């Protein structure tokens, strides 16, 4: 396994690209504000608007795909690089809640901490987020892609909300990202085990 990388050294590393270098996206990093389930900025004093170059290239493929098929929509990045120390803070904040299934155990490591995962949604031409049936970091079963069809049948998700999720997934999967069963907004860039064994984690 390669050596870990300190947060302050990311900007000087050729392994990472800043989100500002990716045209055609919007950025609203929720953990760099108080608009998250912890209620405070977890990223200061570091800039965490970074992705590993492979994930950044894949995100550019998402932009290109949407430009052809849905030029009225823009990807909105909600989280990208999440240092290991922040993953630990989130894990600690959920202690005893039964909600840790929504987080990777810091002992194993989140793919976010390698710059190889994205939390993402889509916004319309006015910058309004598409209705996905829940908000970002909604820690309920309504957020689970694996359970969507049942919720549509039960009237708890609409066909329009499901179509929006399917569009997001199609855009991401064609670019090489992989979704997960519990969060419609989370996508890994490539195989988790490969990332953990060959990429550098940011502390």
C-alpha positions as CSV (number, residue, x, y, z in Angstrom):
1,X,0.0,0.0,0.0
2,X,1.3,3.5,-0.8
3,X,2.0,6.0,1.9
4,X,-0.9,8.2,3.1
5,X,-0.9,11.9,2.1
6,X,-1.5,14.8,4.5
7,X,-4.4,17.1,3.6
8,X,-2.0,20.1,3.3
9,X,0.0,18.2,0.6
10,X,-2.9,17.5,-1.8
11,X,-2.6,20.7,-3.7
12,X,1.0,19.9,-4.6
13,X,0.3,16.3,-5.7
14,X,-0.1,15.4,-9.3
15,X,-2.5,12.7,-8.3
16,X,-5.3,15.2,-7.6
17,X,-7.2,17.7,-9.6
18,X,-9.1,20.7,-8.2
19,X,-12.8,20.8,-9.0
20,X,-12.3,24.3,-10.4
21,X,-10.4,22.6,-13.3
22,X,-13.5,20.7,-14.4
23,X,-15.8,22.7,-16.7
24,X,-19.5,22.3,-16.7
25,X,-20.1,21.4,-13.0
26,X,-21.4,23.2,-9.9
27,X,-19.9,22.7,-6.5
28,X,-21.6,22.9,-3.0
29,X,-19.5,20.9,-0.6
30,X,-21.8,20.3,2.3
31,X,-19.2,19.3,4.8
32,X,-17.4,22.6,4.1
33,X,-20.4,24.4,5.5
34,X,-22.9,24.0,8.3
35,X,-25.5,22.5,5.9
36,X,-24.9,18.9,6.9
37,X,-26.0,16.5,9.6
38,X,-23.3,17.5,12.0
39,X,-24.1,21.2,11.6
40,X,-20.6,22.6,11.2
41,X,-17.8,23.0,8.7
42,X,-15.6,19.9,9.0
43,X,-13.1,20.7,6.3
44,X,-11.6,24.0,7.5
45,X,-8.8,25.0,7.3
46,X,-8.3,22.8,4.2
47,X,-9.7,23.0,0.8
48,X,-11.3,19.7,0.0
49,X,-12.6,20.5,-3.5
50,X,-10.4,17.8,-5.0
51,X,-10.7,14.5,-6.8
52,X,-8.1,11.9,-7.8
53,X,-7.2,12.6,-11.5
54,X,-9.0,9.3,-12.5
55,X,-12.2,10.4,-10.8
56,X,-11.9,13.9,-12.3
57,X,-11.6,12.5,-15.8
58,X,-14.6,10.3,-15.2
59,X,-16.6,13.3,-14.0
60,X,-15.7,15.1,-17.2
61,X,-17.3,12.1,-19.1
62,X,-20.5,12.7,-17.1
63,X,-20.5,16.4,-18.1
64,X,-20.0,15.4,-21.8
65,X,-22.8,12.8,-21.7
66,X,-25.2,15.3,-20.2
67,X,-24.3,18.0,-22.6
68,X,-25.5,15.8,-25.4
69,X,-28.5,14.2,-23.8
70,X,-29.7,16.8,-21.2
71,X,-28.0,20.1,-21.9
72,X,-30.5,21.7,-19.5
73,X,-28.9,19.9,-16.5
74,X,-25.7,20.3,-14.6
75,X,-23.9,18.0,-12.1
76,X,-23.8,19.4,-8.6
77,X,-20.9,18.0,-6.5
78,X,-22.0,17.7,-2.9
79,X,-18.8,16.0,-1.6
80,X,-15.6,14.8,-3.2
81,X,-12.3,14.3,-1.3
82,X,-13.1,13.6,2.3
83,X,-10.0,13.3,4.5
84,X,-9.7,10.3,6.8
85,X,-9.9,12.6,9.9
86,X,-13.3,13.9,8.7
87,X,-14.5,10.4,8.1
88,X,-13.6,9.6,11.7
89,X,-15.5,12.7,12.9
90,X,-18.6,11.6,11.0
91,X,-18.3,8.1,12.4
92,X,-18.0,9.4,15.9
93,X,-21.0,11.7,15.4
94,X,-23.2,8.7,14.6
95,X,-22.0,6.5,17.5
96,X,-25.0,4.7,19.1
97,X,-27.5,5.9,16.5
98,X,-27.8,2.8,14.4
99,X,-27.0,5.0,11.3
100,X,-23.4,3.9,10.8
101,X,-24.5,1.7,7.9
102,X,-24.4,5.0,5.9
103,X,-20.7,5.4,6.5
104,X,-17.6,3.4,5.7
105,X,-15.8,2.4,8.9
106,X,-12.7,4.7,9.1
107,X,-10.7,1.6,10.1
108,X,-11.3,0.3,6.6
109,X,-11.3,3.6,4.9
110,X,-13.9,5.5,2.8
111,X,-13.3,5.7,-0.9
112,X,-13.9,9.4,-0.5
113,X,-10.6,9.6,1.4
114,X,-8.8,8.5,-1.7
115,X,-10.5,11.1,-3.9
116,X,-12.2,8.3,-5.7
117,X,-15.8,8.8,-4.7
118,X,-18.4,11.5,-5.3
119,X,-21.6,12.6,-3.7
120,X,-23.5,14.2,-6.5
121,X,-26.9,15.3,-7.8
122,X,-28.3,17.3,-10.8
123,X,-29.6,20.8,-11.0
124,X,-31.7,22.4,-13.7
125,X,-31.0,25.6,-15.7
126,X,-32.1,27.7,-12.7
127,X,-29.7,25.9,-10.3
128,X,-32.6,24.0,-8.6
129,X,-31.8,20.5,-7.5
130,X,-33.9,17.8,-9.2
131,X,-36.4,16.1,-6.9
132,X,-34.8,12.8,-5.9
133,X,-37.4,11.9,-3.3
134,X,-35.0,12.7,-0.4
135,X,-32.3,15.3,0.2
136,X,-28.6,14.6,0.5
137,X,-27.6,12.5,3.5
138,X,-31.1,11.6,4.3
139,X,-30.4,8.5,6.4
140,X,-33.6,6.6,5.8
141,X,-34.6,3.7,3.6
142,X,-36.1,6.1,1.1
143,X,-32.6,6.9,0.0
144,X,-31.8,3.3,-0.8
145,X,-31.6,2.6,-4.6
146,X,-32.1,-1.1,-3.7
147,X,-35.6,-0.4,-2.3
148,X,-36.8,2.2,-4.8
149,X,-39.3,0.1,-6.7
150,X,-41.1,-1.0,-3.6
151,X,-41.4,2.7,-2.5
152,X,-42.9,3.6,-5.9
153,X,-45.4,0.8,-5.6
154,X,-46.2,2.0,-2.0
155,X,-46.7,5.6,-3.2
156,X,-43.7,6.9,-1.2
157,X,-41.6,7.7,-4.2
158,X,-43.1,9.1,-7.5
159,X,-42.3,7.9,-11.0
160,X,-40.8,11.3,-11.7
161,X,-38.4,11.1,-8.6
162,X,-37.4,7.6,-9.7
163,X,-36.8,8.8,-13.3
164,X,-34.5,11.6,-11.9
165,X,-32.5,9.0,-9.9
166,X,-32.3,6.7,-13.0
167,X,-31.0,9.7,-15.1
168,X,-28.3,10.5,-12.5
169,X,-27.3,6.8,-12.3
170,X,-27.1,6.5,-16.1
171,X,-24.9,9.5,-16.4
172,X,-22.6,8.2,-13.7
173,X,-22.4,4.6,-14.7
174,X,-21.6,5.2,-18.3
175,X,-18.6,7.2,-17.1
176,X,-17.3,4.3,-15.0
177,X,-18.7,5.1,-11.6
178,X,-20.4,2.5,-9.5
179,X,-23.4,3.2,-7.3
180,X,-24.2,1.7,-3.9
181,X,-27.3,0.1,-2.4
182,X,-28.0,2.7,0.4
183,X,-27.4,6.2,-1.1
184,X,-28.7,7.4,-4.4
185,X,-26.2,10.3,-4.4
186,X,-23.0,8.2,-3.8
187,X,-20.8,6.8,-6.5
188,X,-17.4,5.2,-6.4
189,X,-14.9,5.5,-9.2
190,X,-13.8,1.9,-9.8
191,X,-13.5,-1.1,-7.5
192,X,-13.3,-0.3,-3.7
193,X,-10.8,-3.0,-2.9
194,X,-8.5,-1.9,-5.7
195,X,-8.6,1.7,-4.6
196,X,-7.9,0.8,-1.0
197,X,-4.9,-1.3,-2.0
198,X,-3.3,0.9,-4.6
199,X,-4.3,4.5,-4.1
200,X,-3.0,7.0,-1.5
201,X,-5.4,7.9,1.3
202,X,-5.6,11.6,2.4
203,X,-5.4,12.1,6.1
